[in-house]
Amino acid sequence: MNACRSGLIRKATWLKLVFASALIGLIATSFFTEFVFADFGLLFKRKRVVVYETKKTPVARSLSKDGALVRQPAGSTTWKTVAHEEELFEGDVILSGAGSSIENIDKSVRLTFWGDVAGTSPLPIRESAIKLLPPKAGVDFNINFERGRIELINTKEKGSALCHIILLDGQDNGSVQLNEPGASCALEGLGRWLKGTHFNPNKKESVDPGFDLIYIATKGTSEVFDHDSTHFMSAPPGPAMLQWHSAGGLIPVKSKLEKLPGWVLPPDLTNPLILSRLMAGKKLKDQFFAGKDLGELLCSMAKSSDKEERFIAINLTLALDQLEIFYKIIAETKYHDVLDNGIISLRHWIGRKAGQDLKLYEFMLTGRHYSKNQAAIFIDLLHSFGDDELKEPETFEALIDYLSNEKIGIRALSHWHLHRLVPKGRDLKFNPTGPEAEREAIVEKWKKLVPKGTVPSRSID
């Protein structure tokens, strides 16, 4: 009996030791894995990890029809169409024109996008774009005005509305106060390289494009706050226009207007040119909103037999930063107007802000089959010559030589300059995309028209 009991005791003791050893091993293992717990009881109950998304707070909403606006969300390179009454968020870049509108989330300010469909504006704008910024204390609407023409309208029932405006890619800022309900102020801005500025990819110091800015009080009274100065403005007849250019220093020029200039008014829908361009833009936006591929839409419209559809397509291609699609269109086009408008659009694109020309240069070296020297020549030709350079025979000799360049882009740009600078040569129908023999015959005529060592009489346009 004692022996049996002694055996049971030994067996129980052995089981306890085995269990204790297993328990100690389990605890030890837990300390060398990702499951390290301060409380041993939690070892058998793994915590569930919950990830909470930060909900975005809208700062504006669309007032326009489906597809009339496009937006590029913060941190994205993709453009999306905007539905009617869709909410918009800080960091969104919004692009549109021809009367499309948004409002701030408090419904105190309406912002309308106006392009220049008729081409009558003093600044040759092509599209209008803003970036929505986070709410700012004491401010009704906070935006980065990137380019084009917009109009701000006070939609409050009473009191003034204050809009904070960032300019020049964050390098400058100001405010517009719309003093009473219904008061409105239009802003028009454009960046472009100054005459005589040249592109050098190896230049160490940063050079900024020039920037033009115009304010016009279109209704009621407004106050523009800029560089510690307040400019009171009143719709015509009154001190309605304020103009500023970056090369002219900090002091803007204020002008009294008897009436609003025609270019600041809504587009004239009885004008066939304006109507056809508006319809072309609507056609593209409707199809994009319906889900069709943006690249395919732009390429298809750029090949259209309708000149105004081609005009809208080439402008929107660069307005939406579609460089790959742009070069595909240029390489395949048979239309001279596509090349011409493509050059103007590219000049606008590199003029937006510092670094755009270098970005284009790097793009051309990657898969575009341009050498460093060819790419540098191409981008330099997107700039305008200085007055002193236009007095030198070498300028015109180089342009005529470039008409024979192997790259269609360089041929097109040299012809673009010659056509504008030398009125007597406008009858020489040079086609950059035409057969080589035809092109060279025109080059010989240019050489006779502007012999080496001479400077032609030129246009001052």
BADRENGU-596314 format. One line per 10 residues: number of its first residue (from 1); for each residue x, y, z of N, C-alpha, C. Coordinates in steps of 0.1 Angstrom, whole numbers. Layout:
REM BADRENGU-596314
NUM) X:Y:Z:X:Y:Z:X:Y:Z  ...
REM end
This chain:
REM BADRENGU-596314
1) 8:-12:0:0:0:0:9:12:0  18:12:9:27:24:9:36:25:-3  39:13:-9:47:13:-22:38:19:-33  26:15:-33:16:20:-44:14:35:-42  12:39:-30:10:53:-27:23:61:-31  34:55:-27:47:62:-31:48:63:-46  44:53:-53:45:54:-68:36:64:-74  24:65:-68:14:76:-73:20:90:-70  26:91:-59:32:104:-55:43:108:-65  51:97:-68:62:100:-78:57:103:-91
11) 46:97:-95:40:99:-108:34:113:-109  27:117:-98:21:130:-98:32:141:-98  42:138:-91:54:148:-91:59:149:-104  61:138:-111:66:138:-125:57:146:-135  44:144:-133:35:152:-142:35:167:-139  37:170:-126:38:184:-123:50:190:-129  61:183:-129:74:188:-135:73:190:-150  66:180:-156:64:181:-171:56:193:-174  45:195:-167:36:206:-169:43:220:-167  51:220:-156:58:232:-152:69:235:-163
21) 75:225:-168:85:227:-178:79:232:-191  67:227:-195:60:231:-207:56:246:-205  51:249:-193:46:262:-191:58:272:-191  69:269:-185:81:278:-186:86:280:-200  85:269:-208:89:270:-222:81:279:-230  67:278:-227:58:286:-234:60:301:-231  62:303:-218:65:317:-214:77:323:-220  88:314:-220:101:319:-226:99:322:-241  92:313:-248:89:315:-262:82:328:-265  73:331:-256:65:343:-259:74:356:-258
31) 85:355:-250:93:367:-249:102:369:-261  104:359:-269:112:360:-281:105:360:-294  92:362:-293:83:364:-305:77:378:-304  68:381:-314:62:394:-315:51:395:-304  48:383:-297:37:383:-287:44:384:-273  48:396:-269:53:398:-255:43:405:-247  38:399:-236:27:404:-229:32:407:-214  28:418:-209:31:421:-195:23:413:-186  11:410:-190:1:401:-182:1:388:-189  5:377:-182:5:364:-187:-9:359:-192
41) -19:364:-185:-33:361:-189:-36:365:-203  -29:375:-209:-32:380:-222:-26:371:-233  -17:362:-228:-10:353:-238:-20:345:-246  -31:342:-241:-41:333:-248:-52:342:-254  -50:355:-254:-61:363:-260:-54:374:-268  -51:372:-281:-44:381:-290:-53:394:-293  -47:406:-291:-55:418:-294:-57:420:-308  -69:425:-312:-72:428:-326:-67:442:-329  -60:444:-340:-54:457:-344:-65:464:-352  -69:475:-349:-79:483:-356:-73:495:-362
51) -74:497:-375:-69:509:-382:-80:519:-385  -79:531:-380:-89:541:-382:-85:550:-393  -93:552:-403:-90:562:-414:-94:576:-410  -85:585:-413:-88:599:-410:-98:604:-420  -110:609:-416:-120:613:-425:-117:627:-430  -117:629:-443:-114:642:-449:-126:651:-447  -123:664:-444:-133:674:-442:-134:682:-455  -146:683:-462:-147:690:-474:-146:705:-471  -141:713:-481:-139:727:-480:-147:734:-490  -152:727:-500:-160:733:-511:-169:722:-517
61) -178:727:-526:-186:718:-534:-189:724:-548  -191:715:-557:-194:719:-571:-208:724:-573  -210:735:-580:-223:740:-584:-226:738:-598  -217:731:-606:-219:730:-620:-224:716:-624  -227:715:-636:-232:702:-641:-222:691:-641  -226:679:-641:-217:667:-641:-206:669:-651  -194:667:-648:-183:667:-657:-178:681:-661  -184:692:-656:-179:705:-660:-166:709:-654  -163:703:-643:-150:705:-636:-142:692:-635  -129:693:-635:-121:682:-632:-112:685:-621
71) -108:675:-613:-100:677:-601:-89:667:-600  -78:671:-594:-67:662:-591:-65:662:-576  -69:651:-570:-67:650:-555:-53:652:-550  -52:657:-538:-38:659:-532:-30:646:-533  -18:647:-537:-9:635:-538:-11:626:-550  -20:630:-559:-23:621:-570:-19:628:-583  -16:620:-593:-14:626:-607:-25:623:-616  -36:617:-611:-47:614:-619:-58:624:-618  -64:628:-630:-75:637:-630:-89:630:-630  -98:635:-622:-111:629:-621:-122:640:-624
81) -133:635:-630:-144:644:-633:-152:647:-619  -159:658:-619:-166:662:-607:-181:662:-610  -189:656:-601:-203:656:-603:-209:668:-597  -222:671:-601:-229:682:-595:-231:680:-580  -227:691:-573:-228:691:-558:-218:681:-551  -209:676:-558:-198:668:-552:-190:676:-543  -186:670:-532:-178:677:-522:-163:677:-527  -156:688:-524:-142:690:-528:-134:692:-515  -121:688:-515:-113:687:-503:-100:695:-505  -94:699:-493:-82:706:-493:-71:698:-500
91) -63:705:-508:-53:699:-517:-58:695:-531  -71:695:-533:-76:693:-546:-72:704:-556  -67:701:-567:-65:711:-578:-77:710:-587  -84:721:-589:-96:722:-597:-93:730:-610  -97:724:-621:-95:730:-634:-108:731:-642  -111:742:-648:-123:744:-656:-122:757:-663  -134:761:-669:-135:774:-675:-149:776:-680  -151:788:-687:-163:791:-693:-176:791:-685  -174:795:-672:-186:797:-664:-189:786:-653  -181:776:-652:-183:766:-642:-180:772:-628
101) -187:767:-618:-186:773:-604:-185:763:-593  -178:767:-582:-178:760:-570:-182:770:-559  -185:765:-547:-187:774:-535:-180:768:-523  -176:777:-514:-170:772:-502:-181:765:-493  -176:757:-484:-186:748:-477:-196:756:-469  -193:768:-465:-202:776:-457:-212:784:-466  -210:783:-479:-219:789:-489:-219:805:-488  -207:810:-484:-206:825:-483:-198:831:-495  -191:822:-503:-184:827:-514:-185:817:-526  -189:823:-538:-189:815:-550:-177:818:-558
111) -170:808:-564:-159:810:-573:-162:805:-587  -162:813:-597:-165:810:-610:-152:810:-619  -150:799:-627:-139:798:-636:-142:804:-649  -135:814:-654:-136:819:-667:-124:817:-675  -125:811:-686:-113:810:-695:-113:822:-704  -106:820:-716:-106:831:-726:-109:824:-739  -121:820:-741:-125:812:-753:-123:820:-765  -126:833:-764:-126:842:-776:-111:847:-779  -102:845:-770:-88:850:-772:-87:865:-772  -95:872:-764:-95:887:-764:-89:892:-751
121) -85:884:-742:-79:889:-729:-66:895:-731  -62:905:-723:-49:911:-724:-38:901:-720  -41:891:-713:-32:880:-710:-36:868:-718  -27:862:-725:-31:850:-734:-33:837:-726  -43:837:-717:-46:826:-709:-52:815:-717  -50:802:-712:-56:791:-719:-66:783:-711  -63:782:-697:-71:775:-688:-70:781:-675  -80:778:-666:-80:783:-652:-79:772:-642  -71:774:-632:-68:764:-622:-66:770:-608  -71:763:-598:-68:767:-584:-65:755:-576
131) -60:757:-564:-58:746:-555:-66:750:-542  -74:741:-537:-81:744:-524:-72:742:-512  -72:752:-503:-63:751:-492:-71:749:-479  -65:745:-468:-72:743:-455:-79:755:-451  -90:754:-443:-97:765:-437:-87:774:-429  -89:787:-429:-80:796:-423:-89:805:-414  -84:807:-401:-92:815:-392:-95:829:-397  -108:833:-396:-111:847:-400:-113:848:-415  -111:837:-423:-112:838:-438:-123:829:-443  -131:834:-452:-142:826:-458:-137:816:-468
141) -128:819:-476:-123:810:-486:-108:811:-487  -101:800:-487:-86:800:-488:-82:792:-500  -76:798:-510:-72:791:-522:-58:795:-527  -52:787:-535:-40:790:-543:-45:792:-557  -44:805:-562:-47:808:-575:-35:805:-584  -36:795:-592:-25:790:-600:-24:797:-614  -35:799:-621:-34:805:-634:-48:807:-640  -49:815:-650:-62:817:-657:-70:829:-652  -83:828:-653:-92:838:-647:-103:832:-639  -105:838:-627:-116:834:-619:-123:846:-614
151) -135:844:-608:-143:855:-603:-148:851:-589  -146:859:-579:-151:856:-565:-163:865:-562  -174:859:-557:-186:866:-555:-191:863:-540  -194:874:-533:-199:874:-520:-214:869:-520  -217:857:-515:-230:852:-515:-237:853:-501  -231:860:-492:-237:862:-479:-250:870:-480  -259:869:-470:-270:877:-469:-267:891:-464  -256:892:-455:-252:904:-450:-237:904:-447  -230:915:-447:-216:916:-443:-207:913:-455  -194:914:-452:-183:912:-462:-179:898:-462
161) -171:894:-472:-166:881:-473:-151:882:-476  -142:875:-469:-128:876:-471:-122:864:-477  -114:865:-488:-108:854:-495:-93:856:-494  -86:845:-489:-71:846:-489:-66:839:-501  -57:846:-508:-52:841:-521:-37:839:-521  -33:826:-523:-18:823:-525:-15:824:-540  -3:831:-543:1:833:-556:15:828:-558  19:826:-571:33:823:-575:38:810:-568  29:800:-568:33:787:-562:37:789:-548  30:797:-540:33:799:-526:43:810:-523
171) 49:816:-533:59:827:-530:53:840:-526  40:842:-529:34:855:-526:19:852:-521  13:861:-514:0:859:-510:-7:873:-508  -20:873:-508:-28:885:-505:-42:881:-502  -50:891:-500:-64:889:-497:-73:898:-505  -85:893:-508:-96:901:-514:-108:901:-505  -112:913:-501:-124:914:-493:-135:920:-502  -146:912:-503:-158:916:-510:-167:923:-500  -168:936:-501:-174:944:-490:-188:942:-487  -196:938:-497:-211:937:-494:-216:925:-502
181) -228:920:-498:-234:909:-505:-236:913:-520  -232:903:-529:-233:905:-543:-220:911:-549  -211:916:-541:-199:922:-546:-190:911:-552  -184:914:-563:-176:904:-570:-163:910:-575  -152:902:-576:-139:907:-581:-133:895:-590  -129:899:-602:-123:889:-610:-107:890:-609  -101:879:-610:-86:878:-610:-81:871:-622  -71:877:-628:-65:870:-640:-50:870:-638  -44:858:-639:-30:856:-637:-23:847:-647  -11:850:-650:-4:842:-660:11:843:-658
191) 18:832:-658:33:831:-657:38:829:-671  49:836:-674:56:834:-687:70:839:-686  79:834:-694:93:838:-694:95:851:-701  103:859:-695:106:873:-700:114:872:-713  112:881:-722:120:882:-734:135:882:-731  143:874:-738:157:874:-737:162:864:-726  153:857:-720:156:846:-710:160:833:-718  170:827:-714:174:815:-721:175:803:-712  173:791:-718:173:779:-710:187:773:-710  191:770:-697:204:763:-695:202:752:-685
201) 202:739:-689:200:729:-679:210:728:-668  222:734:-670:233:733:-661:233:745:-652  224:754:-653:224:767:-645:221:763:-631  230:768:-622:228:765:-608:218:774:-601  218:787:-604:209:796:-598:195:795:-604  185:796:-595:171:794:-600:166:807:-606  160:806:-617:154:818:-624:139:816:-625  131:825:-621:117:824:-621:111:831:-634  100:825:-639:93:832:-650:87:845:-644  83:855:-653:76:866:-649:61:863:-646
211) 54:871:-638:40:868:-635:32:880:-636  21:880:-644:12:891:-645:-1:888:-637  -6:898:-630:-18:896:-622:-27:909:-624  -40:906:-627:-49:917:-628:-61:914:-619  -65:924:-611:-78:924:-604:-88:934:-610  -100:930:-611:-111:939:-616:-123:937:-608  -127:948:-602:-140:948:-594:-151:948:-604  -158:937:-605:-169:936:-615:-182:940:-610  -184:940:-597:-197:945:-591:-194:950:-576  -200:961:-573:-198:966:-559:-184:970:-556
221) -180:969:-543:-167:974:-539:-159:962:-533  -146:963:-535:-137:953:-530:-124:960:-524  -117:953:-516:-105:958:-511:-94:946:-513  -83:950:-519:-72:941:-522:-61:944:-512  -57:934:-504:-47:936:-494:-34:929:-499  -23:936:-501:-11:931:-507:1:938:-503  11:931:-497:23:937:-493:21:949:-484  13:947:-473:10:957:-463:3:970:-469  -3:968:-480:-11:979:-486:-25:975:-489  -34:984:-488:-48:982:-490:-52:990:-502
231) -58:983:-512:-62:990:-525:-78:989:-525  -84:1001:-524:-99:1001:-525:-103:1001:-540  -112:992:-543:-117:991:-557:-132:992:-558  -137:998:-569:-151:999:-571:-154:996:-585  -165:989:-588:-169:985:-601:-171:998:-610  -170:997:-623:-172:1009:-631:-186:1016:-629  -186:1029:-630:-174:1038:-632:-167:1040:-619  -155:1036:-618:-147:1038:-606:-134:1032:-607  -126:1032:-597:-112:1026:-597:-113:1011:-597  -115:1005:-608:-119:991:-609:-108:981:-612
241) -97:986:-617:-87:976:-622:-73:979:-615  -67:968:-611:-54:968:-604:-45:958:-612  -34:963:-617:-25:955:-625:-11:954:-618  -5:942:-619:8:940:-613:16:931:-621  29:934:-623:38:925:-630:50:923:-621  55:910:-620:66:907:-611:79:915:-614  81:918:-627:93:924:-630:93:939:-627  81:944:-624:80:959:-621:80:962:-606  84:953:-598:84:956:-583:71:953:-576  70:959:-564:58:956:-556:47:965:-558
251) 48:976:-565:37:986:-566:28:983:-578  16:979:-576:6:977:-587:1:990:-592  -5:990:-604:-10:1002:-610:-26:1001:-610  -32:1011:-604:-47:1011:-604:-52:1020:-615  -63:1016:-621:-69:1023:-632:-84:1025:-630  -89:1036:-634:-104:1039:-634:-110:1034:-647  -121:1027:-646:-128:1022:-658:-142:1028:-659  -146:1032:-671:-159:1037:-673:-169:1026:-674  -164:1014:-679:-173:1002:-681:-164:990:-681  -170:979:-678:-162:967:-678:-157:963:-692
261) -144:959:-694:-140:955:-707:-147:943:-712  -148:941:-725:-155:930:-731:-149:917:-727  -136:916:-725:-130:903:-722:-133:897:-708  -138:906:-699:-141:901:-686:-155:897:-684  -163:899:-695:-177:895:-695:-179:881:-699  -190:874:-695:-193:861:-700:-192:859:-715  -188:848:-720:-186:846:-734:-199:848:-742  -197:854:-754:-208:858:-763:-212:845:-771  -223:839:-767:-228:827:-773:-233:828:-787  -234:841:-792:-238:843:-806:-226:843:-815
271) -214:843:-809:-202:842:-817:-199:828:-821  -199:825:-834:-197:811:-839:-184:804:-834  -174:812:-833:-161:806:-828:-162:802:-814  -168:811:-805:-169:808:-791:-178:796:-789  -189:796:-796:-199:785:-795:-193:772:-799  -185:771:-810:-180:759:-814:-169:754:-804  -161:763:-798:-151:759:-789:-158:754:-776  -168:760:-771:-176:756:-760:-182:742:-762  -187:740:-774:-193:727:-777:-183:716:-777  -171:719:-783:-160:709:-783:-156:706:-769
281) -154:716:-760:-150:713:-747:-161:704:-739  -174:707:-742:-184:700:-735:-184:685:-740  -182:684:-753:-182:670:-759:-171:662:-752  -159:667:-750:-148:660:-744:-152:657:-729  -156:667:-722:-159:665:-708:-170:655:-705  -181:655:-714:-192:646:-712:-187:632:-714  -179:629:-724:-174:616:-726:-164:611:-715  -156:620:-710:-147:617:-699:-156:614:-687  -166:621:-684:-175:618:-673:-182:605:-674  -185:601:-687:-191:588:-689:-182:576:-688
291) -169:579:-685:-160:568:-682:-150:565:-693  -150:572:-704:-140:570:-715:-126:574:-711  -116:567:-716:-102:569:-713:-98:583:-717  -92:591:-708:-88:605:-711:-78:605:-723  -68:597:-723:-58:597:-734:-64:594:-747  -73:584:-748:-79:581:-761:-88:593:-765  -95:599:-756:-104:610:-760:-95:622:-766  -84:625:-759:-76:636:-764:-70:633:-777  -65:621:-779:-59:617:-792:-69:617:-803  -81:612:-800:-91:612:-810:-96:626:-814
301) -98:635:-805:-102:648:-808:-91:656:-815  -79:653:-812:-67:660:-818:-67:657:-833  -73:645:-837:-73:641:-851:-86:645:-858  -95:652:-851:-108:656:-857:-106:665:-869  -116:664:-878:-116:673:-890:-121:687:-886  -126:688:-873:-131:701:-868:-119:708:-862  -115:720:-867:-104:727:-862:-105:731:-847  -117:735:-843:-119:739:-829:-119:727:-820  -122:716:-824:-121:704:-816:-106:701:-814  -98:703:-824:-83:701:-823:-77:712:-813
311) -82:724:-814:-78:735:-806:-80:731:-791  -92:726:-788:-96:723:-774:-87:711:-769  -85:701:-778:-78:689:-774:-63:692:-771  -56:700:-779:-42:702:-777:-40:711:-764  -49:720:-762:-48:729:-750:-51:721:-737  -61:713:-737:-64:705:-726:-54:694:-723  -47:689:-733:-37:679:-731:-26:684:-722  -21:697:-724:-11:702:-715:-17:709:-703  -29:714:-703:-35:719:-691:-36:708:-681  -38:695:-685:-39:684:-676:-26:676:-675
321) -15:683:-679:-1:677:-677:1:664:-684  -5:661:-695:-4:649:-702:7:649:-713  20:650:-708:31:652:-717:33:640:-727  31:628:-722:32:616:-731:22:617:-742  10:620:-739:-1:621:-749:2:633:-758  7:644:-753:10:656:-761:20:652:-772  31:645:-768:41:642:-778:36:631:-788  27:623:-784:21:613:-793:13:621:-804  5:631:-799:-3:639:-808:5:646:-818  16:653:-813:25:661:-822:32:652:-832
331) 36:640:-828:43:631:-837:35:626:-848  22:625:-845:13:618:-855:4:628:-863  4:641:-859:-5:650:-866:-2:654:-880  -12:656:-888:-10:661:-901:-15:676:-903  -19:682:-891:-25:695:-891:-15:705:-886  -12:716:-894:-3:726:-890:-8:734:-878  -21:735:-876:-27:743:-865:-24:736:-852  -23:722:-852:-21:715:-840:-6:718:-835  3:718:-845:17:722:-841:17:736:-836  11:745:-842:11:759:-838:5:761:-824
341) -7:755:-822:-13:756:-809:-5:748:-798  1:738:-803:10:730:-794:22:738:-789  28:746:-797:39:754:-793:34:765:-783  23:771:-786:18:781:-776:14:775:-763  8:763:-763:5:756:-751:17:752:-743  28:748:-750:40:744:-743:47:757:-737  46:768:-744:52:781:-738:44:784:-725  31:782:-725:24:784:-713:28:774:-702  30:762:-706:33:751:-696:46:754:-689  57:758:-697:70:760:-690:70:773:-683
351) 60:782:-685:59:795:-679:52:795:-666  46:783:-662:38:783:-650:46:787:-637  58:781:-636:66:783:-624:80:779:-627  89:782:-619:103:778:-620:104:763:-620  113:757:-629:115:743:-629:107:736:-639  97:742:-645:89:735:-655:97:732:-668  105:742:-672:114:739:-683:124:728:-681  129:727:-669:138:716:-666:131:703:-666  119:703:-661:110:691:-661:108:686:-675  105:695:-684:103:692:-698:116:686:-705
361) 127:692:-701:140:688:-707:143:673:-703  141:670:-690:143:657:-685:133:647:-692  121:651:-694:111:642:-701:116:639:-715  121:649:-722:125:647:-736:137:638:-737  145:637:-727:157:628:-727:153:614:-724  141:612:-719:137:599:-715:127:593:-725  132:586:-735:123:579:-744:118:588:-756  123:600:-756:118:609:-767:128:610:-779  140:603:-777:150:602:-787:156:616:-791  156:625:-781:163:638:-782:176:637:-775
371) 187:642:-781:200:643:-774:199:654:-764  209:656:-756:209:667:-746:209:680:-754  217:681:-764:218:693:-772:205:696:-779  199:686:-785:186:688:-792:175:693:-782  175:686:-771:164:690:-761:167:704:-756  179:708:-754:182:722:-749:178:732:-760  181:729:-772:177:738:-783:162:740:-784  155:728:-783:141:729:-784:135:738:-773  139:736:-761:133:743:-749:138:758:-750  150:760:-754:154:774:-756:145:782:-766
381) 141:774:-777:133:781:-787:119:783:-782  115:777:-771:102:780:-765:102:793:-758  113:799:-756:114:812:-750:114:823:-761  113:835:-757:113:846:-767:127:853:-767  130:858:-779:143:865:-781:142:879:-775  153:884:-770:154:897:-765:156:907:-776  153:920:-773:153:930:-784:167:931:-790  178:930:-782:191:931:-787:194:919:-796  189:908:-793:192:896:-801:185:897:-815  174:904:-815:167:906:-828:174:916:-837
391) 185:922:-832:192:931:-841:205:924:-846  207:912:-843:218:904:-847:215:895:-858  223:895:-869:221:886:-881:221:871:-876  230:868:-866:232:854:-862:219:848:-857  210:856:-852:197:850:-847:189:845:-858  188:852:-869:180:847:-880:187:836:-888  200:837:-889:207:826:-895:205:813:-888  205:813:-875:203:801:-867:189:796:-869  179:805:-869:165:800:-871:163:794:-885  169:800:-895:168:794:-908:175:780:-909
401) 186:779:-903:193:766:-902:185:756:-895  178:760:-885:170:750:-877:158:745:-885  154:751:-896:144:746:-905:147:733:-911  161:730:-911:165:717:-917:169:707:-907  166:710:-894:169:701:-883:162:688:-885  168:677:-880:161:664:-881:149:662:-872  148:670:-862:137:669:-852:126:679:-857  114:673:-858:102:680:-862:99:692:-852  101:690:-839:99:700:-829:107:712:-832  120:710:-834:129:722:-837:125:729:-850
411) 122:721:-860:118:727:-873:105:736:-871  95:730:-863:83:737:-861:85:750:-853  94:750:-843:96:761:-835:104:772:-842  113:768:-850:121:779:-858:111:785:-868  102:778:-874:93:783:-883:83:792:-876  79:788:-864:70:796:-856:75:810:-853  88:811:-850:95:824:-847:96:832:-860  101:826:-871:103:833:-883:90:838:-889  79:831:-888:66:835:-893:61:848:-886  64:849:-873:60:860:-865:70:872:-866
421) 82:869:-868:92:880:-868:94:886:-881  92:879:-892:95:884:-906:83:883:-914  76:895:-915:63:895:-922:64:891:-937  76:895:-943:78:891:-957:79:876:-960  81:869:-950:83:854:-952:70:847:-949  59:854:-946:47:846:-943:40:839:-955  44:843:-967:39:836:-979:47:824:-982  58:821:-975:66:809:-977:59:798:-968  52:790:-975:44:779:-968:53:767:-964  60:769:-953:68:758:-948:60:749:-939
431) 61:736:-942:53:726:-934:64:717:-927  65:718:-914:75:710:-907:73:695:-908  61:691:-911:58:677:-913:58:672:-927  61:681:-937:61:677:-951:73:670:-955  74:665:-968:85:658:-973:98:666:-973  109:660:-971:122:667:-970:125:676:-982  122:671:-994:125:679:-1006:117:692:-1006  104:691:-1002:96:703:-1002:101:713:-991  105:707:-980:110:716:-969:122:723:-973  132:716:-979:144:722:-983:143:733:-994
441) 133:731:-1002:130:741:-1013:126:754:-1006  118:754:-995:114:766:-988:126:771:-980  134:763:-975:146:768:-968:155:776:-977  156:772:-989:164:780:-999:158:794:-1001  145:794:-1002:138:807:-1004:140:816:-991  140:810:-980:143:818:-967:157:824:-968  167:816:-973:181:820:-973:182:832:-983  174:832:-994:175:843:-1003:168:855:-997  157:853:-990:149:864:-984:157:871:-973  165:863:-965:173:869:-954:187:863:-956
451) 195:870:-965:209:866:-967:217:866:-954  227:858:-954:236:858:-942:242:872:-940  243:876:-927:249:889:-924:239:900:-924  226:897:-926:216:908:-927:205:905:-916  199:916:-913:187:916:-904:175:920:-911  165:912:-912:153:916:-920:144:926:-912  136:934:-920:126:942:-913:116:932:-907  112:935:-895:105:926:-887:92:932:-881  83:923:-877:71:927:-870:74:931:-856  66:940:-851:68:944:-837:56:938:-828
461) 48:929:-834:37:923:-827:42:914:-816
REM end
